[in-house]
Amino acid sequence: MKRNLALLFTLLLFATGAAAGALDEGIAAFQAKDYARAYRLWQPLAEKGDADAQYNLGLLYQQGLGVPRDLQAAKKWYIEATNQGQTDAMYNLGVMYSQGEGVFSSNIQAFQLFSHAAARGHAPSMFNLGVMYAYGMGVGQDDAQAISWWKRAAAQGNRAAMAALSRAYAGGLFGLPKDPQQSAHWQRQADATATPHS
């Protein structure tokens, strides 16, 4: 099985709370690829402490969308949002630590961030915890924990976790018996998740 954390950044943009108007306008600008306008709308909200706007600014800085790419600014905004419990910010900051992107590489720090997000129900973080347990990255290697986290993530529709379970059953990996039926089941689930639903 390929040893790889999920590296895709969550692109969900949230609109909640009293500032939903400006947040929504920023989302519309982002979707129209007017990233500079999205930045102008979100920046004042982020400065006032809106966690979703802080996360969104982190994403813009990390990707260099509408602003020069600035990993230190991305880290700053992700930390601000993380301190308020914003799980996508925890996830992206964890990915930064796991890759050493703009920060010192630390699987221990990544593990802690993914753990906090997973405890709040964040499926991509659950998948990454499974990978970390499977290969002993930032934590002791533990097959049972790896499978448990992948099953939790899969139950929430996480395609990467379904695919990991399919491969684990196909190869009899991570303490699982070889089970072609279970492998096929999880592969069907993963394939169905990849298909757009009406």
Rosetta constraint file for C-alpha pairs under 8 A:
AtomPair CA 1 CA 164 HARMONIC 7.83 0.50
AtomPair CA 1 CA 167 HARMONIC 6.84 0.50
AtomPair CA 1 CA 168 HARMONIC 7.47 0.50
AtomPair CA 3 CA 131 HARMONIC 7.16 0.50
AtomPair CA 3 CA 135 HARMONIC 7.27 0.50
AtomPair CA 4 CA 131 HARMONIC 7.05 0.50
AtomPair CA 5 CA 128 HARMONIC 5.52 0.50
AtomPair CA 5 CA 131 HARMONIC 6.29 0.50
AtomPair CA 5 CA 132 HARMONIC 7.81 0.50
AtomPair CA 6 CA 124 HARMONIC 7.28 0.50
AtomPair CA 6 CA 127 HARMONIC 7.57 0.50
AtomPair CA 6 CA 128 HARMONIC 6.29 0.50
AtomPair CA 6 CA 160 HARMONIC 7.67 0.50
AtomPair CA 7 CA 95 HARMONIC 6.58 0.50
AtomPair CA 9 CA 92 HARMONIC 6.28 0.50
AtomPair CA 10 CA 88 HARMONIC 6.44 0.50
AtomPair CA 10 CA 92 HARMONIC 7.48 0.50
AtomPair CA 13 CA 27 HARMONIC 6.55 0.50
AtomPair CA 13 CA 52 HARMONIC 7.32 0.50
AtomPair CA 13 CA 56 HARMONIC 6.81 0.50
AtomPair CA 14 CA 23 HARMONIC 7.55 0.50
AtomPair CA 14 CA 24 HARMONIC 7.99 0.50
AtomPair CA 14 CA 52 HARMONIC 6.09 0.50
AtomPair CA 15 CA 19 HARMONIC 7.95 0.50
AtomPair CA 15 CA 20 HARMONIC 5.03 0.50
AtomPair CA 15 CA 21 HARMONIC 7.92 0.50
AtomPair CA 15 CA 23 HARMONIC 5.59 0.50
AtomPair CA 15 CA 24 HARMONIC 5.81 0.50
AtomPair CA 15 CA 52 HARMONIC 7.47 0.50
AtomPair CA 16 CA 20 HARMONIC 5.18 0.50
AtomPair CA 16 CA 23 HARMONIC 7.93 0.50
AtomPair CA 19 CA 23 HARMONIC 6.25 0.50
AtomPair CA 19 CA 45 HARMONIC 7.29 0.50
AtomPair CA 20 CA 24 HARMONIC 5.73 0.50
AtomPair CA 21 CA 25 HARMONIC 6.19 0.50
AtomPair CA 22 CA 26 HARMONIC 6.08 0.50
AtomPair CA 22 CA 41 HARMONIC 5.91 0.50
AtomPair CA 22 CA 42 HARMONIC 7.07 0.50
AtomPair CA 23 CA 27 HARMONIC 6.25 0.50
AtomPair CA 23 CA 41 HARMONIC 7.00 0.50
AtomPair CA 23 CA 42 HARMONIC 6.36 0.50
AtomPair CA 23 CA 45 HARMONIC 7.98 0.50
AtomPair CA 23 CA 53 HARMONIC 6.97 0.50
AtomPair CA 24 CA 28 HARMONIC 6.25 0.50
AtomPair CA 25 CA 29 HARMONIC 6.19 0.50
AtomPair CA 25 CA 38 HARMONIC 7.43 0.50
AtomPair CA 25 CA 41 HARMONIC 7.28 0.50
AtomPair CA 26 CA 30 HARMONIC 6.01 0.50
AtomPair CA 26 CA 37 HARMONIC 6.94 0.50
AtomPair CA 26 CA 38 HARMONIC 4.17 0.50
AtomPair CA 26 CA 39 HARMONIC 7.27 0.50
AtomPair CA 26 CA 41 HARMONIC 5.57 0.50
AtomPair CA 26 CA 42 HARMONIC 6.37 0.50
AtomPair CA 27 CA 31 HARMONIC 6.10 0.50
AtomPair CA 27 CA 38 HARMONIC 6.78 0.50
AtomPair CA 28 CA 32 HARMONIC 6.18 0.50
AtomPair CA 28 CA 38 HARMONIC 7.93 0.50
AtomPair CA 29 CA 33 HARMONIC 6.21 0.50
AtomPair CA 29 CA 34 HARMONIC 4.94 0.50
AtomPair CA 29 CA 35 HARMONIC 6.43 0.50
AtomPair CA 29 CA 37 HARMONIC 6.20 0.50
AtomPair CA 29 CA 38 HARMONIC 5.27 0.50
AtomPair CA 30 CA 34 HARMONIC 5.51 0.50
AtomPair CA 30 CA 35 HARMONIC 5.25 0.50
AtomPair CA 30 CA 37 HARMONIC 7.85 0.50
AtomPair CA 30 CA 38 HARMONIC 5.60 0.50
AtomPair CA 34 CA 38 HARMONIC 6.45 0.50
AtomPair CA 34 CA 66 HARMONIC 7.36 0.50
AtomPair CA 35 CA 39 HARMONIC 6.10 0.50
AtomPair CA 35 CA 60 HARMONIC 7.65 0.50
AtomPair CA 35 CA 65 HARMONIC 5.68 0.50
AtomPair CA 35 CA 66 HARMONIC 4.36 0.50
AtomPair CA 35 CA 67 HARMONIC 7.87 0.50
AtomPair CA 36 CA 40 HARMONIC 6.32 0.50
AtomPair CA 36 CA 65 HARMONIC 7.47 0.50
AtomPair CA 36 CA 66 HARMONIC 4.16 0.50
AtomPair CA 36 CA 67 HARMONIC 6.79 0.50
AtomPair CA 37 CA 41 HARMONIC 6.26 0.50
AtomPair CA 37 CA 66 HARMONIC 7.77 0.50
AtomPair CA 38 CA 42 HARMONIC 6.10 0.50
AtomPair CA 38 CA 66 HARMONIC 7.95 0.50
AtomPair CA 39 CA 43 HARMONIC 5.72 0.50
AtomPair CA 39 CA 57 HARMONIC 6.71 0.50
AtomPair CA 39 CA 60 HARMONIC 7.57 0.50
AtomPair CA 39 CA 66 HARMONIC 6.84 0.50
AtomPair CA 39 CA 67 HARMONIC 7.86 0.50
AtomPair CA 40 CA 44 HARMONIC 7.40 0.50
AtomPair CA 41 CA 45 HARMONIC 7.39 0.50
AtomPair CA 42 CA 46 HARMONIC 6.05 0.50
AtomPair CA 42 CA 53 HARMONIC 5.26 0.50
AtomPair CA 42 CA 54 HARMONIC 7.66 0.50
AtomPair CA 42 CA 56 HARMONIC 7.45 0.50
AtomPair CA 42 CA 57 HARMONIC 6.97 0.50
AtomPair CA 43 CA 47 HARMONIC 6.21 0.50
AtomPair CA 43 CA 53 HARMONIC 7.11 0.50
AtomPair CA 43 CA 54 HARMONIC 7.74 0.50
AtomPair CA 43 CA 57 HARMONIC 7.02 0.50
AtomPair CA 44 CA 48 HARMONIC 6.32 0.50
AtomPair CA 45 CA 49 HARMONIC 6.48 0.50
AtomPair CA 45 CA 50 HARMONIC 5.49 0.50
AtomPair CA 45 CA 53 HARMONIC 6.00 0.50
AtomPair CA 45 CA 54 HARMONIC 7.75 0.50
AtomPair CA 46 CA 50 HARMONIC 4.97 0.50
AtomPair CA 46 CA 51 HARMONIC 6.74 0.50
AtomPair CA 46 CA 52 HARMONIC 7.72 0.50
AtomPair CA 46 CA 53 HARMONIC 4.91 0.50
AtomPair CA 46 CA 54 HARMONIC 4.65 0.50
AtomPair CA 46 CA 57 HARMONIC 7.63 0.50
AtomPair CA 47 CA 54 HARMONIC 7.84 0.50
AtomPair CA 49 CA 54 HARMONIC 7.37 0.50
AtomPair CA 50 CA 54 HARMONIC 6.21 0.50
AtomPair CA 50 CA 81 HARMONIC 7.82 0.50
AtomPair CA 51 CA 55 HARMONIC 6.16 0.50
AtomPair CA 51 CA 80 HARMONIC 7.15 0.50
AtomPair CA 51 CA 81 HARMONIC 4.53 0.50
AtomPair CA 51 CA 82 HARMONIC 7.82 0.50
AtomPair CA 51 CA 84 HARMONIC 6.35 0.50
AtomPair CA 51 CA 86 HARMONIC 6.33 0.50
AtomPair CA 52 CA 56 HARMONIC 6.15 0.50
AtomPair CA 52 CA 81 HARMONIC 6.93 0.50
AtomPair CA 52 CA 86 HARMONIC 7.06 0.50
AtomPair CA 53 CA 57 HARMONIC 6.18 0.50
AtomPair CA 54 CA 58 HARMONIC 6.26 0.50
AtomPair CA 54 CA 77 HARMONIC 5.16 0.50
AtomPair CA 54 CA 78 HARMONIC 6.66 0.50
AtomPair CA 54 CA 80 HARMONIC 6.67 0.50
AtomPair CA 54 CA 81 HARMONIC 5.53 0.50
AtomPair CA 55 CA 59 HARMONIC 6.32 0.50
AtomPair CA 55 CA 77 HARMONIC 6.14 0.50
AtomPair CA 55 CA 78 HARMONIC 5.51 0.50
AtomPair CA 55 CA 81 HARMONIC 5.68 0.50
AtomPair CA 55 CA 86 HARMONIC 7.52 0.50
AtomPair CA 55 CA 88 HARMONIC 7.31 0.50
AtomPair CA 55 CA 89 HARMONIC 5.49 0.50
AtomPair CA 56 CA 60 HARMONIC 6.31 0.50
AtomPair CA 57 CA 61 HARMONIC 6.16 0.50
AtomPair CA 57 CA 74 HARMONIC 7.01 0.50
AtomPair CA 57 CA 77 HARMONIC 6.47 0.50
AtomPair CA 58 CA 62 HARMONIC 5.97 0.50
AtomPair CA 58 CA 73 HARMONIC 6.79 0.50
AtomPair CA 58 CA 74 HARMONIC 3.95 0.50
AtomPair CA 58 CA 75 HARMONIC 6.66 0.50
AtomPair CA 58 CA 76 HARMONIC 7.43 0.50
AtomPair CA 58 CA 77 HARMONIC 4.94 0.50
AtomPair CA 58 CA 78 HARMONIC 5.50 0.50
AtomPair CA 58 CA 89 HARMONIC 7.88 0.50
AtomPair CA 59 CA 63 HARMONIC 6.07 0.50
AtomPair CA 59 CA 74 HARMONIC 6.55 0.50
AtomPair CA 60 CA 64 HARMONIC 5.63 0.50
AtomPair CA 60 CA 65 HARMONIC 4.84 0.50
AtomPair CA 60 CA 66 HARMONIC 6.83 0.50
AtomPair CA 60 CA 67 HARMONIC 6.87 0.50
AtomPair CA 60 CA 69 HARMONIC 7.82 0.50
AtomPair CA 60 CA 74 HARMONIC 7.58 0.50
AtomPair CA 61 CA 65 HARMONIC 6.56 0.50
AtomPair CA 61 CA 67 HARMONIC 6.25 0.50
AtomPair CA 61 CA 68 HARMONIC 6.74 0.50
AtomPair CA 61 CA 69 HARMONIC 5.09 0.50
AtomPair CA 61 CA 70 HARMONIC 5.24 0.50
AtomPair CA 61 CA 71 HARMONIC 6.49 0.50
AtomPair CA 61 CA 73 HARMONIC 6.30 0.50
AtomPair CA 61 CA 74 HARMONIC 5.03 0.50
AtomPair CA 62 CA 69 HARMONIC 5.80 0.50
AtomPair CA 62 CA 70 HARMONIC 6.10 0.50
AtomPair CA 62 CA 71 HARMONIC 5.40 0.50
AtomPair CA 62 CA 73 HARMONIC 7.85 0.50
AtomPair CA 62 CA 74 HARMONIC 5.18 0.50
AtomPair CA 63 CA 69 HARMONIC 6.03 0.50
AtomPair CA 64 CA 68 HARMONIC 5.04 0.50
AtomPair CA 64 CA 69 HARMONIC 3.74 0.50
AtomPair CA 64 CA 70 HARMONIC 7.01 0.50
AtomPair CA 65 CA 69 HARMONIC 7.32 0.50
AtomPair CA 70 CA 74 HARMONIC 6.27 0.50
AtomPair CA 71 CA 75 HARMONIC 6.01 0.50
AtomPair CA 71 CA 101 HARMONIC 7.39 0.50
AtomPair CA 71 CA 102 HARMONIC 5.09 0.50
AtomPair CA 72 CA 76 HARMONIC 6.15 0.50
AtomPair CA 72 CA 102 HARMONIC 6.27 0.50
AtomPair CA 73 CA 77 HARMONIC 6.29 0.50
AtomPair CA 74 CA 78 HARMONIC 6.08 0.50
AtomPair CA 75 CA 79 HARMONIC 6.03 0.50
AtomPair CA 75 CA 93 HARMONIC 6.73 0.50
AtomPair CA 75 CA 102 HARMONIC 7.63 0.50
AtomPair CA 76 CA 80 HARMONIC 6.30 0.50
AtomPair CA 77 CA 81 HARMONIC 6.22 0.50
AtomPair CA 78 CA 82 HARMONIC 5.84 0.50
AtomPair CA 78 CA 89 HARMONIC 4.93 0.50
AtomPair CA 78 CA 90 HARMONIC 6.97 0.50
AtomPair CA 78 CA 92 HARMONIC 7.51 0.50
AtomPair CA 78 CA 93 HARMONIC 6.23 0.50
AtomPair CA 79 CA 83 HARMONIC 6.04 0.50
AtomPair CA 79 CA 89 HARMONIC 7.33 0.50
AtomPair CA 79 CA 90 HARMONIC 7.72 0.50
AtomPair CA 79 CA 93 HARMONIC 7.53 0.50
AtomPair CA 80 CA 84 HARMONIC 6.90 0.50
AtomPair CA 81 CA 85 HARMONIC 6.62 0.50
AtomPair CA 81 CA 86 HARMONIC 5.36 0.50
AtomPair CA 81 CA 89 HARMONIC 6.04 0.50
AtomPair CA 81 CA 90 HARMONIC 7.89 0.50
AtomPair CA 82 CA 86 HARMONIC 5.06 0.50
AtomPair CA 82 CA 87 HARMONIC 6.77 0.50
AtomPair CA 82 CA 89 HARMONIC 5.53 0.50
AtomPair CA 82 CA 90 HARMONIC 5.29 0.50
AtomPair CA 85 CA 90 HARMONIC 7.80 0.50
AtomPair CA 86 CA 90 HARMONIC 6.54 0.50
AtomPair CA 87 CA 91 HARMONIC 6.15 0.50
AtomPair CA 87 CA 116 HARMONIC 7.88 0.50
AtomPair CA 87 CA 117 HARMONIC 4.94 0.50
AtomPair CA 87 CA 120 HARMONIC 7.27 0.50
AtomPair CA 87 CA 122 HARMONIC 6.55 0.50
AtomPair CA 88 CA 92 HARMONIC 6.18 0.50
AtomPair CA 88 CA 117 HARMONIC 7.67 0.50
AtomPair CA 88 CA 122 HARMONIC 7.81 0.50
AtomPair CA 89 CA 93 HARMONIC 5.98 0.50
AtomPair CA 90 CA 94 HARMONIC 5.99 0.50
AtomPair CA 90 CA 113 HARMONIC 5.47 0.50
AtomPair CA 90 CA 114 HARMONIC 6.70 0.50
AtomPair CA 90 CA 116 HARMONIC 7.52 0.50
AtomPair CA 90 CA 117 HARMONIC 6.08 0.50
AtomPair CA 91 CA 95 HARMONIC 6.27 0.50
AtomPair CA 91 CA 113 HARMONIC 6.60 0.50
AtomPair CA 91 CA 114 HARMONIC 5.87 0.50
AtomPair CA 91 CA 117 HARMONIC 6.64 0.50
AtomPair CA 91 CA 124 HARMONIC 7.67 0.50
AtomPair CA 91 CA 125 HARMONIC 6.13 0.50
AtomPair CA 92 CA 96 HARMONIC 6.25 0.50
AtomPair CA 93 CA 97 HARMONIC 6.35 0.50
AtomPair CA 93 CA 110 HARMONIC 7.50 0.50
AtomPair CA 93 CA 113 HARMONIC 7.36 0.50
AtomPair CA 94 CA 98 HARMONIC 6.12 0.50
AtomPair CA 94 CA 109 HARMONIC 6.97 0.50
AtomPair CA 94 CA 110 HARMONIC 4.12 0.50
AtomPair CA 94 CA 111 HARMONIC 7.13 0.50
AtomPair CA 94 CA 112 HARMONIC 7.93 0.50
AtomPair CA 94 CA 113 HARMONIC 5.36 0.50
AtomPair CA 94 CA 114 HARMONIC 6.13 0.50
AtomPair CA 95 CA 99 HARMONIC 6.12 0.50
AtomPair CA 95 CA 110 HARMONIC 6.58 0.50
AtomPair CA 96 CA 100 HARMONIC 5.73 0.50
AtomPair CA 96 CA 101 HARMONIC 4.79 0.50
AtomPair CA 96 CA 102 HARMONIC 6.89 0.50
AtomPair CA 96 CA 103 HARMONIC 6.80 0.50
AtomPair CA 96 CA 105 HARMONIC 7.88 0.50
AtomPair CA 96 CA 110 HARMONIC 7.83 0.50
AtomPair CA 97 CA 101 HARMONIC 6.48 0.50
AtomPair CA 97 CA 103 HARMONIC 6.10 0.50
AtomPair CA 97 CA 104 HARMONIC 6.52 0.50
AtomPair CA 97 CA 105 HARMONIC 5.06 0.50
AtomPair CA 97 CA 106 HARMONIC 5.30 0.50
AtomPair CA 97 CA 107 HARMONIC 6.66 0.50
AtomPair CA 97 CA 109 HARMONIC 6.52 0.50
AtomPair CA 97 CA 110 HARMONIC 5.35 0.50
AtomPair CA 98 CA 105 HARMONIC 5.78 0.50
AtomPair CA 98 CA 106 HARMONIC 5.76 0.50
AtomPair CA 98 CA 107 HARMONIC 5.19 0.50
AtomPair CA 98 CA 109 HARMONIC 7.86 0.50
AtomPair CA 98 CA 110 HARMONIC 5.46 0.50
AtomPair CA 99 CA 105 HARMONIC 5.99 0.50
AtomPair CA 100 CA 104 HARMONIC 5.08 0.50
AtomPair CA 100 CA 105 HARMONIC 3.77 0.50
AtomPair CA 100 CA 106 HARMONIC 7.03 0.50
AtomPair CA 101 CA 105 HARMONIC 7.40 0.50
AtomPair CA 106 CA 110 HARMONIC 6.25 0.50
AtomPair CA 106 CA 138 HARMONIC 7.53 0.50
AtomPair CA 107 CA 111 HARMONIC 5.87 0.50
AtomPair CA 107 CA 137 HARMONIC 5.88 0.50
AtomPair CA 107 CA 138 HARMONIC 4.40 0.50
AtomPair CA 108 CA 112 HARMONIC 6.30 0.50
AtomPair CA 108 CA 137 HARMONIC 7.58 0.50
AtomPair CA 108 CA 138 HARMONIC 4.19 0.50
AtomPair CA 108 CA 139 HARMONIC 6.96 0.50
AtomPair CA 109 CA 113 HARMONIC 6.33 0.50
AtomPair CA 109 CA 138 HARMONIC 7.71 0.50
AtomPair CA 110 CA 114 HARMONIC 6.10 0.50
AtomPair CA 110 CA 138 HARMONIC 7.63 0.50
AtomPair CA 111 CA 115 HARMONIC 5.96 0.50
AtomPair CA 111 CA 129 HARMONIC 6.75 0.50
AtomPair CA 111 CA 132 HARMONIC 7.34 0.50
AtomPair CA 111 CA 137 HARMONIC 7.98 0.50
AtomPair CA 111 CA 138 HARMONIC 6.05 0.50
AtomPair CA 111 CA 139 HARMONIC 7.43 0.50
AtomPair CA 112 CA 116 HARMONIC 6.28 0.50
AtomPair CA 113 CA 117 HARMONIC 6.33 0.50
AtomPair CA 114 CA 118 HARMONIC 5.88 0.50
AtomPair CA 114 CA 125 HARMONIC 4.84 0.50
AtomPair CA 114 CA 126 HARMONIC 7.07 0.50
AtomPair CA 114 CA 128 HARMONIC 7.05 0.50
AtomPair CA 114 CA 129 HARMONIC 6.48 0.50
AtomPair CA 115 CA 119 HARMONIC 6.05 0.50
AtomPair CA 115 CA 125 HARMONIC 7.10 0.50
AtomPair CA 115 CA 126 HARMONIC 7.56 0.50
AtomPair CA 115 CA 129 HARMONIC 7.00 0.50
AtomPair CA 116 CA 120 HARMONIC 6.70 0.50
AtomPair CA 117 CA 121 HARMONIC 6.64 0.50
AtomPair CA 117 CA 122 HARMONIC 5.41 0.50
AtomPair CA 117 CA 125 HARMONIC 6.15 0.50
AtomPair CA 118 CA 122 HARMONIC 4.71 0.50
AtomPair CA 118 CA 123 HARMONIC 6.52 0.50
AtomPair CA 118 CA 124 HARMONIC 7.93 0.50
AtomPair CA 118 CA 125 HARMONIC 5.25 0.50
AtomPair CA 118 CA 126 HARMONIC 5.11 0.50
AtomPair CA 121 CA 126 HARMONIC 7.89 0.50
AtomPair CA 122 CA 126 HARMONIC 6.45 0.50
AtomPair CA 123 CA 127 HARMONIC 6.30 0.50
AtomPair CA 123 CA 152 HARMONIC 7.53 0.50
AtomPair CA 123 CA 153 HARMONIC 4.68 0.50
AtomPair CA 123 CA 154 HARMONIC 7.80 0.50
AtomPair CA 123 CA 156 HARMONIC 6.35 0.50
AtomPair CA 123 CA 157 HARMONIC 7.93 0.50
AtomPair CA 123 CA 158 HARMONIC 6.22 0.50
AtomPair CA 124 CA 128 HARMONIC 6.32 0.50
AtomPair CA 124 CA 153 HARMONIC 6.94 0.50
AtomPair CA 124 CA 158 HARMONIC 6.80 0.50
AtomPair CA 125 CA 129 HARMONIC 6.14 0.50
AtomPair CA 126 CA 130 HARMONIC 6.36 0.50
AtomPair CA 126 CA 149 HARMONIC 5.39 0.50
AtomPair CA 126 CA 150 HARMONIC 6.62 0.50
AtomPair CA 126 CA 152 HARMONIC 6.95 0.50
AtomPair CA 126 CA 153 HARMONIC 5.43 0.50
AtomPair CA 127 CA 131 HARMONIC 6.52 0.50
AtomPair CA 127 CA 149 HARMONIC 6.20 0.50
AtomPair CA 127 CA 150 HARMONIC 5.31 0.50
AtomPair CA 127 CA 153 HARMONIC 5.70 0.50
AtomPair CA 127 CA 158 HARMONIC 7.62 0.50
AtomPair CA 127 CA 160 HARMONIC 7.11 0.50
AtomPair CA 127 CA 161 HARMONIC 5.58 0.50
AtomPair CA 128 CA 132 HARMONIC 6.18 0.50
AtomPair CA 129 CA 133 HARMONIC 6.10 0.50
AtomPair CA 129 CA 146 HARMONIC 6.99 0.50
AtomPair CA 129 CA 149 HARMONIC 6.49 0.50
AtomPair CA 130 CA 134 HARMONIC 5.96 0.50
AtomPair CA 130 CA 145 HARMONIC 6.68 0.50
AtomPair CA 130 CA 146 HARMONIC 3.87 0.50
AtomPair CA 130 CA 147 HARMONIC 6.48 0.50
AtomPair CA 130 CA 148 HARMONIC 7.41 0.50
AtomPair CA 130 CA 149 HARMONIC 5.00 0.50
AtomPair CA 130 CA 150 HARMONIC 5.51 0.50
AtomPair CA 131 CA 135 HARMONIC 6.28 0.50
AtomPair CA 131 CA 137 HARMONIC 7.89 0.50
AtomPair CA 131 CA 146 HARMONIC 6.38 0.50
AtomPair CA 132 CA 136 HARMONIC 5.56 0.50
AtomPair CA 132 CA 137 HARMONIC 4.61 0.50
AtomPair CA 132 CA 138 HARMONIC 6.78 0.50
AtomPair CA 132 CA 139 HARMONIC 6.89 0.50
AtomPair CA 132 CA 141 HARMONIC 7.65 0.50
AtomPair CA 132 CA 146 HARMONIC 7.46 0.50
AtomPair CA 133 CA 137 HARMONIC 6.57 0.50
AtomPair CA 133 CA 139 HARMONIC 6.42 0.50
AtomPair CA 133 CA 140 HARMONIC 6.62 0.50
AtomPair CA 133 CA 141 HARMONIC 4.98 0.50
AtomPair CA 133 CA 142 HARMONIC 5.20 0.50
AtomPair CA 133 CA 143 HARMONIC 6.67 0.50
AtomPair CA 133 CA 145 HARMONIC 6.22 0.50
AtomPair CA 133 CA 146 HARMONIC 4.98 0.50
AtomPair CA 134 CA 141 HARMONIC 5.75 0.50
AtomPair CA 134 CA 142 HARMONIC 6.01 0.50
AtomPair CA 134 CA 143 HARMONIC 5.54 0.50
AtomPair CA 134 CA 145 HARMONIC 7.75 0.50
AtomPair CA 134 CA 146 HARMONIC 5.09 0.50
AtomPair CA 134 CA 174 HARMONIC 6.86 0.50
AtomPair CA 135 CA 141 HARMONIC 5.65 0.50
AtomPair CA 135 CA 142 HARMONIC 7.99 0.50
AtomPair CA 136 CA 140 HARMONIC 4.81 0.50
AtomPair CA 136 CA 141 HARMONIC 3.80 0.50
AtomPair CA 136 CA 142 HARMONIC 7.17 0.50
AtomPair CA 137 CA 141 HARMONIC 7.41 0.50
AtomPair CA 142 CA 146 HARMONIC 6.31 0.50
AtomPair CA 143 CA 147 HARMONIC 6.27 0.50
AtomPair CA 143 CA 174 HARMONIC 4.79 0.50
AtomPair CA 143 CA 175 HARMONIC 5.96 0.50
AtomPair CA 144 CA 148 HARMONIC 6.06 0.50
AtomPair CA 144 CA 174 HARMONIC 7.39 0.50
AtomPair CA 144 CA 175 HARMONIC 7.14 0.50
AtomPair CA 145 CA 149 HARMONIC 6.08 0.50
AtomPair CA 146 CA 150 HARMONIC 6.22 0.50
AtomPair CA 146 CA 174 HARMONIC 7.61 0.50
AtomPair CA 147 CA 151 HARMONIC 6.06 0.50
AtomPair CA 147 CA 165 HARMONIC 7.38 0.50
AtomPair CA 147 CA 174 HARMONIC 7.33 0.50
AtomPair CA 148 CA 152 HARMONIC 6.25 0.50
AtomPair CA 149 CA 153 HARMONIC 6.15 0.50
AtomPair CA 150 CA 154 HARMONIC 5.95 0.50
AtomPair CA 150 CA 161 HARMONIC 4.89 0.50
AtomPair CA 150 CA 162 HARMONIC 7.26 0.50
AtomPair CA 150 CA 164 HARMONIC 7.35 0.50
AtomPair CA 150 CA 165 HARMONIC 6.91 0.50
AtomPair CA 151 CA 155 HARMONIC 6.05 0.50
AtomPair CA 151 CA 161 HARMONIC 6.99 0.50
AtomPair CA 151 CA 162 HARMONIC 7.63 0.50
AtomPair CA 151 CA 165 HARMONIC 7.61 0.50
AtomPair CA 152 CA 156 HARMONIC 6.72 0.50
AtomPair CA 153 CA 157 HARMONIC 6.67 0.50
AtomPair CA 153 CA 158 HARMONIC 5.36 0.50
AtomPair CA 153 CA 161 HARMONIC 5.98 0.50
AtomPair CA 154 CA 158 HARMONIC 4.78 0.50
AtomPair CA 154 CA 159 HARMONIC 6.68 0.50
AtomPair CA 154 CA 160 HARMONIC 7.89 0.50
AtomPair CA 154 CA 161 HARMONIC 5.23 0.50
AtomPair CA 154 CA 162 HARMONIC 5.27 0.50
AtomPair CA 157 CA 162 HARMONIC 7.94 0.50
AtomPair CA 157 CA 193 HARMONIC 6.89 0.50
AtomPair CA 158 CA 162 HARMONIC 6.53 0.50
AtomPair CA 158 CA 193 HARMONIC 7.93 0.50
AtomPair CA 159 CA 163 HARMONIC 6.21 0.50
AtomPair CA 159 CA 189 HARMONIC 7.76 0.50
AtomPair CA 159 CA 190 HARMONIC 4.97 0.50
AtomPair CA 159 CA 191 HARMONIC 7.97 0.50
AtomPair CA 159 CA 193 HARMONIC 6.15 0.50
AtomPair CA 159 CA 194 HARMONIC 7.23 0.50
AtomPair CA 160 CA 164 HARMONIC 6.14 0.50
AtomPair CA 160 CA 190 HARMONIC 7.51 0.50
AtomPair CA 161 CA 165 HARMONIC 6.18 0.50
AtomPair CA 162 CA 166 HARMONIC 6.20 0.50
AtomPair CA 162 CA 186 HARMONIC 5.30 0.50
AtomPair CA 162 CA 187 HARMONIC 6.68 0.50
AtomPair CA 162 CA 189 HARMONIC 6.66 0.50
AtomPair CA 162 CA 190 HARMONIC 5.36 0.50
AtomPair CA 163 CA 167 HARMONIC 6.26 0.50
AtomPair CA 163 CA 186 HARMONIC 6.50 0.50
AtomPair CA 163 CA 187 HARMONIC 5.93 0.50
AtomPair CA 163 CA 190 HARMONIC 5.90 0.50
AtomPair CA 164 CA 168 HARMONIC 6.06 0.50
AtomPair CA 165 CA 169 HARMONIC 6.11 0.50
AtomPair CA 165 CA 183 HARMONIC 6.96 0.50
AtomPair CA 165 CA 186 HARMONIC 6.37 0.50
AtomPair CA 166 CA 170 HARMONIC 6.06 0.50
AtomPair CA 166 CA 182 HARMONIC 6.90 0.50
AtomPair CA 166 CA 183 HARMONIC 4.05 0.50
AtomPair CA 166 CA 184 HARMONIC 6.62 0.50
AtomPair CA 166 CA 185 HARMONIC 7.44 0.50
AtomPair CA 166 CA 186 HARMONIC 4.94 0.50
AtomPair CA 166 CA 187 HARMONIC 5.47 0.50
AtomPair CA 167 CA 171 HARMONIC 6.11 0.50
AtomPair CA 167 CA 173 HARMONIC 7.81 0.50
AtomPair CA 167 CA 183 HARMONIC 6.55 0.50
AtomPair CA 168 CA 172 HARMONIC 5.63 0.50
AtomPair CA 168 CA 173 HARMONIC 4.62 0.50
AtomPair CA 168 CA 174 HARMONIC 6.59 0.50
AtomPair CA 168 CA 176 HARMONIC 6.79 0.50
AtomPair CA 168 CA 178 HARMONIC 7.90 0.50
AtomPair CA 168 CA 183 HARMONIC 7.52 0.50
AtomPair CA 169 CA 173 HARMONIC 6.54 0.50
AtomPair CA 169 CA 176 HARMONIC 6.12 0.50
AtomPair CA 169 CA 177 HARMONIC 6.42 0.50
AtomPair CA 169 CA 178 HARMONIC 5.13 0.50
AtomPair CA 169 CA 179 HARMONIC 5.22 0.50
AtomPair CA 169 CA 180 HARMONIC 6.70 0.50
AtomPair CA 169 CA 182 HARMONIC 6.28 0.50
AtomPair CA 169 CA 183 HARMONIC 4.98 0.50
AtomPair CA 170 CA 178 HARMONIC 5.61 0.50
AtomPair CA 170 CA 179 HARMONIC 6.05 0.50
AtomPair CA 170 CA 180 HARMONIC 5.67 0.50
AtomPair CA 170 CA 182 HARMONIC 7.95 0.50
AtomPair CA 170 CA 183 HARMONIC 5.25 0.50
AtomPair CA 171 CA 178 HARMONIC 5.77 0.50
AtomPair CA 172 CA 176 HARMONIC 5.12 0.50
AtomPair CA 172 CA 177 HARMONIC 4.64 0.50
AtomPair CA 172 CA 178 HARMONIC 4.00 0.50
AtomPair CA 172 CA 179 HARMONIC 7.20 0.50
AtomPair CA 173 CA 177 HARMONIC 7.28 0.50
AtomPair CA 173 CA 178 HARMONIC 7.67 0.50
AtomPair CA 179 CA 183 HARMONIC 6.15 0.50
AtomPair CA 180 CA 184 HARMONIC 6.01 0.50
AtomPair CA 181 CA 185 HARMONIC 6.09 0.50
AtomPair CA 182 CA 186 HARMONIC 6.23 0.50
AtomPair CA 183 CA 187 HARMONIC 6.16 0.50
AtomPair CA 184 CA 188 HARMONIC 6.07 0.50
AtomPair CA 185 CA 189 HARMONIC 6.29 0.50
AtomPair CA 186 CA 190 HARMONIC 6.12 0.50
AtomPair CA 187 CA 191 HARMONIC 6.08 0.50
AtomPair CA 188 CA 192 HARMONIC 6.04 0.50
AtomPair CA 189 CA 193 HARMONIC 6.19 0.50
AtomPair CA 190 CA 194 HARMONIC 6.41 0.50
AtomPair CA 191 CA 195 HARMONIC 6.61 0.50
